[in-house]
């Protein structure tokens, strides 16, 4: 089996089926909360409500949100912090920031 696995990896790489790793299973993901039905959570370019909107996450239908680092500033209450994240939705990947009051910890699929 050890001989087959590296060969398979090389074959998949040559087909372009390998590349950037996506979120792994286990802890480290988030899900959207505290957003009204029919509304969306805006993903921002920076940790500020005035930063450019990069993506919009619909509660219950937002793909995978991976927490990239600790939410900041650590000195602030949880609801006031901003979290650096990567959002995976189909073939699209977006890096940005989400307000901590609108997300909760979850296991990655």
N, C-alpha and C positions, 0 to 999 in steps of 0.2 A: 504493500500500500504506500510506503514511503516513496517509491519510485514513481508511482502513478500520480500522486498529488502534485509534485513539482511540475511534472509534464503537463498536467491539466492546467495548472496556473499559467504556465508559459503559453499554452494554446489559447486560453481565454484572453490573455494580455495581447497576443498577436491579433485577435479579432476586435480588439478595442472594447472588450466587455469588462475589463478591469480598469481601475483608475482611482479616483477620489473615493475614499471610504466614507460611508454614510453613518449615521447614528447607530450605535450598537445596542444590543439588548441590555436590560438592567437599569439601574438608577441613572438619573442625569437628564431626564426629559421633563417637560412641563405640559400642562393643559390649561386652556382658557377658562376663567371663572369671572363672575361679577360683571358680565357683559349682557345687556338686555337682549331678548329675542329679536332677531331682525337687524341687530347692530353688529359691528365688527370691532376687533382690537387692532389698532394701528401699530405696525412695527416701524420704528423710527431709525434714522441714520445715526443718531447719537442719543445720549441719555438726557433728552429734554423733549417736552411736549411741543416745542417750537421747531424741532429738527424735522427734516424732510420725511414724509411717509414713504417707506419702501415697499410695504406689503400690508395686506389686510387679512386678519385671521378670524374666520367665522367659528364661533363656539360649536364644538361637536363635529366640525368638518374642516379641521385646520392642518391635517397631515401631522408630521412629527416636528416638535419644537425641542431642540437640544440646547440645554444650558451649557454655555461655553466656559464660563468662569463665575466666580461669586458675584452676586448682585451688589451694587454699590450706591452710595457710600455706605460702608459698614456701620458708620456712626449714626446713620439715620434709622428711623423706624422702618420695619419691613415694607409697609405700604408706600413709603416714600422713595424706596430704592428703585434702581433701574438694572435690568438683567441683560447681559450680552448673550445673544442666542443665534442659532442657525435654524432656519425654517426649511424643512424638506416637504415639498408638495408636488407629487408626481415627478417630473423631470426637472423641476425648478428648485434651485437652492438660493436662499437669501440670508445674508448675515445682517443683523441689526440689534436693536434694543427694545425691550418690552418693560412696561411699568410693572413692578412686582405685585402690586395690589390686584392685578388682573390675571395672574398665573399661580398655579400650585404644582408642587412636585408630583412626578409620575415616573413609573418605570418606562423605559424605552421599549418599543415592540421588538 
